[in-house]
Amino acid sequence: MIIVTTPSLEGRRITRYVGLVSGEAILGANIFRDLFAGIRDIVGGRSAAYEQELRKAKAIALGEMQEEAERLGGNAIVGVDLDYETISMGSGGGMLMVSASGTAVVIE
């Protein structure tokens, strides 16, 4: 399935708009990764653990969105928007959220 952020697909014709589709993923951030990410933020550098969790959440959200498009009869998704958020859980840490939405279409 072709999934793009653009409103159309160059060289392909959209024959039918199926509807809005979305997918979400919320993953808990491990307290030890939070601690080490905080230290890394202070001294500089990248947090590989957080980057891995974000990639995992993005894949889940896109997968859910694709499954919904297939159920509706679409074979592509256009106009995809990805949103990333952190949800604070007080002193207990936080959660990472990725949501994906787009328009399922049928293309030739």
DSSP file (Angstrom, degrees, kcal/mol; ACC not computed):
  #  RESIDUE AA STRUCTURE BP1 BP2  ACC     N-H-->O    O-->H-N    N-H-->O    O-->H-N    TCO  KAPPA ALPHA  PHI   PSI    X-CA   Y-CA   Z-CA
    1    1 A M              0   0    0      0, 0.0     2,-0.5     0, 0.0    75,-0.2   0.000 360.0 360.0 360.0 134.2    0.0    0.0    0.0
    2    2 A I  E     -a   76   0A   0     73,-1.0    75,-2.6     2,-0.0     2,-0.5  -0.728 360.0-174.8 -84.7 128.6    1.3    3.4   -0.9
    3    3 A I  E     +a   77   0A   0     -2,-0.5     2,-0.3    73,-0.2    75,-0.2  -0.983  12.1 165.7-127.5 118.5    1.2    5.9    2.0
    4    4 A V        -     0   0    0     73,-2.5    76,-2.3    -2,-0.5     5,-0.0  -0.919  42.9-139.3-134.7 157.3    2.1    9.5    1.4
    5    5 A T  S    S+     0   0    0     -2,-0.3    73,-0.1    74,-0.3    -1,-0.1   0.590  80.5  92.5 -86.8 -12.7    1.9   12.9    3.1
    6    6 A T  S    S-     0   0    0      2,-0.1    73,-2.7    73,-0.1    74,-0.3  -0.416  83.5-122.7 -80.5 158.3    1.0   14.6   -0.2
    7    7 A P  S    S+     0   0    0      0, 0.0     2,-0.3     0, 0.0    71,-0.1   0.576  91.6  21.6 -78.5  -7.7   -2.6   15.1   -1.3
    8    8 A S  S    S-     0   0    0      5,-0.0     2,-0.5    70,-0.0    -2,-0.1  -0.916  75.6-116.9-148.1 172.7   -2.1   13.2   -4.6
    9    9 A L    >   -     0   0    0      3,-0.4     3,-2.1    -2,-0.3     2,-0.1  -0.970  32.3-123.7-119.5 117.8    0.2   10.6   -6.2
   10   10 A E  T 3  S+     0   0    0     -2,-0.5     3,-0.1     1,-0.3    -2,-0.0  -0.371  96.1  10.5 -61.6 130.3    2.2   11.7   -9.2
   11   11 A G  T 3  S+     0   0    0      1,-0.2     2,-0.4    -2,-0.1    -1,-0.3   0.421 113.2  92.4  82.2  -1.5    1.5    9.5  -12.2
   12   12 A R    <   -     0   0    0     -3,-2.1     2,-0.5    95,-0.0    -3,-0.4  -0.948  67.0-137.9-124.4 146.2   -1.5    7.7  -10.5
   13   13 A R        -     0   0    0     -2,-0.4    95,-2.0    -3,-0.1     2,-0.6  -0.892  11.2-136.6-107.5 130.4   -5.1    8.7  -10.6
   14   14 A I  E     +B  107   0A   0     -2,-0.5    93,-0.2    93,-0.2     3,-0.1  -0.742  23.7 177.3 -81.8 120.9   -7.4    8.6   -7.6
   15   15 A T  E     +     0   0A   0     91,-2.8     2,-0.3    -2,-0.6    92,-0.2   0.680  64.5  13.4 -98.7 -21.3  -10.6    7.0   -8.7
   16   16 A R  E     -B  106   0A   0     90,-1.3    90,-2.7     0, 0.0     2,-0.6  -0.965  60.1-138.8-157.7 137.9  -12.4    7.0   -5.3
   17   17 A Y  E     -B  105   0A   0     -2,-0.3    88,-0.3    88,-0.2     3,-0.1  -0.883  19.8-175.2 -95.0 121.0  -12.0    8.6   -1.9
   18   18 A V  E     -     0   0A   0     86,-2.7     2,-0.3    -2,-0.6    87,-0.2   0.883  43.4 -91.9 -88.2 -42.2  -12.9    5.9    0.7
   19   19 A G  E     -B  104   0A   0     85,-1.5    85,-3.1     2,-0.0    -1,-0.3  -0.840  49.0 -44.3 150.4 173.5  -12.7    8.0    3.9
   20   20 A L  E     -B  103   0A   0     -2,-0.3     2,-0.3    83,-0.2    83,-0.2  -0.499  51.7-174.4 -71.7 134.6  -10.7    9.2    6.8
   21   21 A V  E     +B  102   0A   0     81,-2.7    81,-2.2    -2,-0.2     2,-0.3  -0.948   4.2 176.0-129.8 152.9   -8.4    6.6    8.5
   22   22 A S  E     -B  101   0A   0     -2,-0.3     2,-0.3    79,-0.2    79,-0.2  -0.970  13.8-165.7-150.9 164.4   -6.3    6.8   11.6
   23   23 A G  E     -B  100   0A   0     77,-2.3    77,-2.9    -2,-0.3     2,-0.3  -0.983   8.5-164.8-151.1 147.4   -4.1    4.8   13.9
   24   24 A E  E     -B   99   0A   0     -2,-0.3     2,-0.4    75,-0.2    75,-0.2  -0.961   5.8-172.0-135.1 151.5   -2.7    5.5   17.3
   25   25 A A  E     -B   98   0A   0     73,-2.1    73,-2.5    -2,-0.3     2,-0.5  -0.972   0.4-174.5-143.8 129.7    0.0    4.1   19.5
   26   26 A I  E     -B   97   0A   0     -2,-0.4     2,-0.4    71,-0.2    71,-0.2  -0.985  11.5-177.0-124.6 119.9    0.7    4.9   23.2
   27   27 A L  E     -B   96   0A   0     69,-2.8    69,-3.3    -2,-0.5     2,-0.2  -0.946  25.2-122.2-121.0 137.0    3.8    3.3   24.7
   28   28 A G  E     -B   95   0A   0     -2,-0.4     2,-0.6    67,-0.2    67,-0.2  -0.533  23.6-132.4 -73.4 139.4    5.1    3.6   28.2
   29   29 A A        -     0   0    0     65,-2.1    65,-0.4    -2,-0.2    -1,-0.0  -0.848  25.5-117.3 -95.4 123.7    8.5    5.0   28.6
   30   30 A N     >  -     0   0    0     -2,-0.6     4,-2.5     1,-0.1     5,-0.2  -0.314  15.8-130.0 -60.8 137.3   10.7    2.9   31.0
   31   31 A I  H  > S+     0   0    0      1,-0.2     4,-2.1     2,-0.2    -1,-0.1   0.841 107.6  51.0 -61.5 -34.8   11.8    4.8   34.1
   32   32 A F  H  > S+     0   0    0      2,-0.2     4,-2.5     1,-0.2    -1,-0.2   0.892 110.3  48.6 -71.5 -38.2   15.4    3.7   33.6
   33   33 A R  H  > S+     0   0    0      2,-0.2     4,-2.9     1,-0.2     5,-0.2   0.906 110.3  53.3 -64.3 -39.6   15.4    4.9   30.0
   34   34 A D  H  X S+     0   0    0     -4,-2.5     4,-2.4     2,-0.2    -2,-0.2   0.928 109.5  48.4 -58.0 -45.5   13.8    8.2   31.3
   35   35 A L  H  X S+     0   0    0     -4,-2.1     4,-2.0     1,-0.2    -2,-0.2   0.945 115.1  42.9 -61.6 -49.7   16.6    8.6   33.8
   36   36 A F  H  X S+     0   0    0     -4,-2.5     4,-2.5     1,-0.2    -1,-0.2   0.855 112.5  53.5 -68.2 -34.1   19.4    8.0   31.3
   37   37 A A  H  X S+     0   0    0     -4,-2.9     4,-2.4     2,-0.2    -1,-0.2   0.900 108.1  51.5 -64.8 -39.7   17.7   10.1   28.6
   38   38 A G  H  X S+     0   0    0     -4,-2.4     4,-1.7    -5,-0.2    -2,-0.2   0.910 110.9  47.2 -62.4 -42.8   17.5   13.0   31.1
   39   39 A I  H  X S+     0   0    0     -4,-2.0     4,-2.2     1,-0.2     5,-0.2   0.915 111.9  50.4 -63.5 -43.3   21.2   12.6   31.9
   40   40 A R  H  X S+     0   0    0     -4,-2.5     4,-1.6     1,-0.2    -2,-0.2   0.869 107.3  54.8 -64.0 -36.4   22.0   12.5   28.1
   41   41 A D  H  < S+     0   0    0     -4,-2.4    -1,-0.2     2,-0.2    -2,-0.2   0.880 109.4  48.1 -63.0 -37.1   19.9   15.6   27.7
   42   42 A I  H  < S+     0   0    0     -4,-1.7    -2,-0.2     1,-0.2    -1,-0.2   0.920 122.0  32.6 -69.9 -44.0   22.0   17.4   30.3
   43   43 A V  H  < S-     0   0    0     -4,-2.2    -2,-0.2     1,-0.3    -1,-0.2   0.503 116.6-112.9 -93.7  -4.5   25.4   16.4   28.8
   44   44 A G     <  +     0   0    0     -4,-1.6    -1,-0.3    -5,-0.2     2,-0.2  -0.165  64.1 100.2  95.3 167.8   24.2   16.3   25.2
   45   45 A G        -     0   0    0     -4,-0.1     2,-0.3    -3,-0.1    -1,-0.2  -0.444  69.0 -64.3 107.3 177.3   23.8   13.5   22.7
   46   46 A R        -     0   0    0     -2,-0.2     2,-0.9     4,-0.0     3,-0.1  -0.758  34.5-128.3-105.8 150.4   20.9   11.5   21.4
   47   47 A S     >  -     0   0    0     -2,-0.3     4,-2.4     1,-0.2     5,-0.2  -0.818  21.8-175.7 -99.2  97.3   18.7    9.2   23.3
   48   48 A A  H  > S+     0   0    0     -2,-0.9     4,-2.4     1,-0.2     5,-0.2   0.848  82.2  57.2 -61.8 -35.0   18.7    5.9   21.3
   49   49 A A  H  > S+     0   0    0      2,-0.2     4,-2.0     1,-0.2    -1,-0.2   0.933 109.8  43.3 -63.8 -45.7   16.2    4.4   23.6
   50   50 A Y  H  > S+     0   0    0      2,-0.2     4,-2.6     1,-0.2    -2,-0.2   0.904 112.5  53.2 -66.3 -40.5   13.6    7.1   23.0
   51   51 A E  H  X S+     0   0    0     -4,-2.4     4,-2.2     1,-0.2    -2,-0.2   0.906 109.3  49.2 -60.9 -40.9   14.3    7.1   19.2
   52   52 A Q  H  X S+     0   0    0     -4,-2.4     4,-2.2     2,-0.2    -1,-0.2   0.910 111.3  49.1 -64.3 -42.5   13.7    3.4   19.1
   53   53 A E  H  X S+     0   0    0     -4,-2.0     4,-2.6     2,-0.2    -2,-0.2   0.893 110.4  51.0 -64.7 -39.8   10.4    3.8   21.0
   54   54 A L  H  X S+     0   0    0     -4,-2.6     4,-2.5     2,-0.2    -2,-0.2   0.914 110.5  48.6 -64.0 -42.8    9.3    6.6   18.7
   55   55 A R  H  X S+     0   0    0     -4,-2.2     4,-2.3     2,-0.2    -2,-0.2   0.910 112.3  49.5 -62.2 -41.4   10.0    4.4   15.6
   56   56 A K  H  X S+     0   0    0     -4,-2.2     4,-2.0     2,-0.2    -2,-0.2   0.929 112.2  47.0 -63.0 -46.1    8.1    1.5   17.2
   57   57 A A  H  X S+     0   0    0     -4,-2.6     4,-2.5     1,-0.2    -2,-0.2   0.891 111.4  51.8 -64.4 -39.8    5.1    3.8   18.0
   58   58 A K  H  X S+     0   0    0     -4,-2.5     4,-2.7     1,-0.2     5,-0.2   0.919 109.2  50.0 -62.4 -44.0    5.1    5.3   14.4
   59   59 A A  H  X S+     0   0    0     -4,-2.3     4,-2.2     2,-0.2    -1,-0.2   0.895 111.7  48.6 -62.3 -40.5    5.2    1.8   12.9
   60   60 A I  H  X S+     0   0    0     -4,-2.0     4,-2.5     2,-0.2    -2,-0.2   0.944 112.7  47.1 -64.4 -47.9    2.2    0.7   15.0
   61   61 A A  H  X S+     0   0    0     -4,-2.5     4,-2.1     1,-0.2    -2,-0.2   0.916 114.5  46.3 -62.0 -44.6    0.2    3.8   14.2
   62   62 A L  H  X S+     0   0    0     -4,-2.7     4,-2.4     1,-0.2    -1,-0.2   0.884 111.5  52.9 -65.7 -37.6    0.9    3.5   10.5
   63   63 A G  H  X S+     0   0    0     -4,-2.2     4,-2.4    -5,-0.2    -2,-0.2   0.914 109.5  47.8 -63.6 -43.3    0.0   -0.2   10.6
   64   64 A E  H  X S+     0   0    0     -4,-2.5     4,-2.1     2,-0.2    -1,-0.2   0.905 112.2  50.0 -62.8 -41.1   -3.3    0.4   12.2
   65   65 A M  H  X S+     0   0    0     -4,-2.1     4,-2.1     1,-0.2    -2,-0.2   0.908 110.8  49.3 -64.4 -42.0   -4.1    3.2    9.7
   66   66 A Q  H  X S+     0   0    0     -4,-2.4     4,-2.4     2,-0.2    -2,-0.2   0.907 109.1  52.2 -63.8 -42.9   -3.2    0.9    6.8
   67   67 A E  H  X S+     0   0    0     -4,-2.4     4,-2.2     1,-0.2    -1,-0.2   0.901 109.7  49.5 -60.1 -41.2   -5.4   -2.0    8.2
   68   68 A E  H  X S+     0   0    0     -4,-2.1     4,-1.6     2,-0.2    -1,-0.2   0.910 110.0  50.8 -64.9 -41.6   -8.4    0.4    8.5
   69   69 A A  H  <>S+     0   0    0     -4,-2.1     5,-2.9     1,-0.2     4,-0.5   0.905 110.3  49.6 -62.0 -41.9   -7.8    1.6    4.9
   70   70 A E  H ><5S+     0   0    0     -4,-2.4     3,-1.1     1,-0.2    -1,-0.2   0.900 107.6  53.8 -64.8 -40.7   -7.7   -2.0    3.7
   71   71 A R  H 3<5S+     0   0    0     -4,-2.2    -1,-0.2     1,-0.3    -2,-0.2   0.844 109.0  49.9 -61.0 -33.2  -11.0   -2.8    5.5
   72   72 A L  T 3<5S-     0   0    0     -4,-1.6    -1,-0.3    -5,-0.1    -2,-0.2   0.528 124.2-104.4 -83.7  -5.9  -12.6    0.1    3.8
   73   73 A G  T < 5S+     0   0    0     -3,-1.1    -3,-0.2    -4,-0.5     2,-0.1   0.570  72.2 141.6  96.0  10.2  -11.4   -1.1    0.4
   74   74 A G      < -     0   0    0     -5,-2.9    -1,-0.3    -6,-0.2    32,-0.2  -0.484  36.6-168.2 -83.2 155.8   -8.6    1.4   -0.2
   75   75 A N  S    S+     0   0    0     30,-2.3   -73,-1.0     1,-0.2     2,-0.3   0.253  73.5  26.0-124.1   9.9   -5.3    0.6   -1.8
   76   76 A A  E     -aC   2 105A   0     29,-1.3    29,-2.7   -75,-0.2     2,-0.4  -0.972  63.3-141.5-159.9 162.2   -3.5    3.9   -0.8
   77   77 A I  E     -aC   3 104A   0    -75,-2.6   -73,-2.5    -2,-0.3     2,-0.3  -0.995  20.6-174.1-132.8 127.5   -3.5    6.6    1.8
   78   78 A V  E     + C   0 103A   0     25,-2.6    25,-2.9    -2,-0.4   -73,-0.2  -0.755  60.6  31.7-115.8 163.8   -2.9   10.3    0.9
   79   79 A G  E    S-     0   0A   0    -73,-2.7   -74,-0.3    -2,-0.3    -1,-0.2   0.828  75.8-176.0  64.3  34.3   -2.5   13.4    3.1
   80   80 A V  E     -     0   0A   0    -76,-2.3     2,-0.4   -74,-0.3    22,-0.2  -0.418   8.6-168.2 -70.8 136.0   -1.0   11.5    6.0
   81   81 A D  E     - C   0 101A   0     20,-2.7    20,-1.9    -2,-0.1     2,-0.5  -0.993   3.8-160.5-124.2 129.2   -0.3   13.6    9.1
   82   82 A L  E     - C   0 100A   0     -2,-0.4     2,-0.4    18,-0.2    18,-0.2  -0.933   6.9-169.9-110.3 132.0    1.9   12.2   12.0
   83   83 A D  E     - C   0  99A   0     16,-2.7    16,-2.4    -2,-0.5     2,-0.4  -0.975   4.5-161.2-122.7 136.8    1.6   13.8   15.4
   84   84 A Y  E     + C   0  98A   0     -2,-0.4     2,-0.3    14,-0.2    14,-0.2  -0.957  17.5 166.6-117.5 133.0    4.0   13.0   18.3
   85   85 A E  E     - C   0  97A   0     12,-2.7    12,-3.0    -2,-0.4     2,-0.4  -0.966  27.7-140.2-140.7 155.8    3.1   13.8   21.9
   86   86 A T  E     - C   0  96A   0     -2,-0.3     2,-0.6    10,-0.2    10,-0.2  -0.963  14.6-153.4-114.0 140.0    4.3   13.0   25.4
   87   87 A I  E     - C   0  95A   0      8,-2.9     8,-2.3    -2,-0.4     2,-0.3  -0.956  13.2-139.9-114.9 117.4    1.8   12.3   28.1
   88   88 A S  E     - C   0  94A   0     -2,-0.6     6,-0.2     6,-0.2     3,-0.1  -0.573  13.5-169.2 -78.9 136.6    3.0   13.0   31.6
   89   89 A M    >   -     0   0    0      4,-2.8     3,-1.3     1,-0.5     2,-0.2  -0.145  44.4-111.2-114.3  34.8    1.9   10.6   34.3
   90   90 A G  G >  S-     0   0    0      1,-0.2     3,-1.0     2,-0.2    -1,-0.5  -0.471  82.1 -18.4  71.4-141.1    3.0   12.7   37.3
   91   91 A S  G 3  S+     0   0    0      1,-0.2    -1,-0.2    -2,-0.2     3,-0.1   0.581 127.3  77.4 -77.1  -8.0    6.0   11.4   39.2
   92   92 A G  G <  S-     0   0    0     -3,-1.3     2,-0.3     1,-0.3    -1,-0.2   0.365 105.9-107.7 -84.1   6.3    5.5    8.0   37.7
   93   93 A G    <   -     0   0    0     -3,-1.0    -4,-2.8   -65,-0.0     2,-0.3  -0.769  39.4 -86.6 107.2-152.0    7.1    8.9   34.3
   94   94 A G  E     - C   0  88A   0    -65,-0.4   -65,-2.1    -2,-0.3     2,-0.3  -0.884  20.5-121.0-152.4-179.4    5.4    9.4   31.0
   95   95 A M  E     -BC  28  87A   0     -8,-2.3    -8,-2.9    -2,-0.3     2,-0.5  -0.945  17.9-131.9-132.0 152.1    4.1    7.8   27.9
   96   96 A L  E     -BC  27  86A   0    -69,-3.3   -69,-2.8    -2,-0.3     2,-0.4  -0.891  23.4-168.0-104.3 133.4    4.9    8.4   24.2
   97   97 A M  E     -BC  26  85A   0    -12,-3.0   -12,-2.7    -2,-0.5     2,-0.4  -0.981   9.8-178.8-126.2 133.8    2.0    8.8   21.8
   98   98 A V  E     -BC  25  84A   0    -73,-2.5   -73,-2.1    -2,-0.4     2,-0.4  -0.998   6.1-173.6-126.1 129.7    2.0    8.8   18.0
   99   99 A S  E     -BC  24  83A   0    -16,-2.4   -16,-2.7    -2,-0.4     2,-0.4  -0.974   2.1-168.7-123.6 141.8   -1.1    9.3   16.0
  100  100 A A  E     +BC  23  82A   0    -77,-2.9   -77,-2.3    -2,-0.4     2,-0.3  -0.985   9.1 172.3-127.5 136.9   -1.4    9.0   12.2
  101  101 A S  E     +BC  22  81A   0    -20,-1.9   -20,-2.7    -2,-0.4     2,-0.3  -0.988   9.6 138.0-143.3 153.7   -4.3   10.1   10.1
  102  102 A G  E     -B   21   0A   0    -81,-2.2   -81,-2.7    -2,-0.3     2,-0.6  -0.949  50.2 -80.1-171.0-174.6   -5.0   10.3    6.3
  103  103 A T  E     -BC  20  78A   0    -25,-2.9   -25,-2.6    -2,-0.3     2,-0.3  -0.938  35.0-139.8-111.9 120.3   -7.5    9.7    3.6
  104  104 A A  E     +BC  19  77A   0    -85,-3.1   -86,-2.7    -2,-0.6   -85,-1.5  -0.604  32.5 171.8 -76.6 135.4   -7.9    6.2    2.2
  105  105 A V  E     -BC  17  76A   0    -29,-2.7   -30,-2.3    -2,-0.3   -29,-1.3  -0.886  34.8-122.3-137.6 166.4   -8.3    6.2   -1.6
  106  106 A V  E     -B   16   0A   0    -90,-2.7   -91,-2.8    -2,-0.3   -90,-1.3  -0.973  34.0-172.0-110.8 128.1   -8.5    3.8   -4.5
  107  107 A I  E      B   14   0A   0     -2,-0.5   -93,-0.2   -93,-0.2   -95,-0.0  -0.837 360.0 360.0-118.6 157.1   -5.9    4.5   -7.2
  108  108 A E              0   0    0    -95,-2.0   -94,-0.1    -2,-0.3    -1,-0.1   0.394 360.0 360.0 -95.3 360.0   -5.3    3.0  -10.6
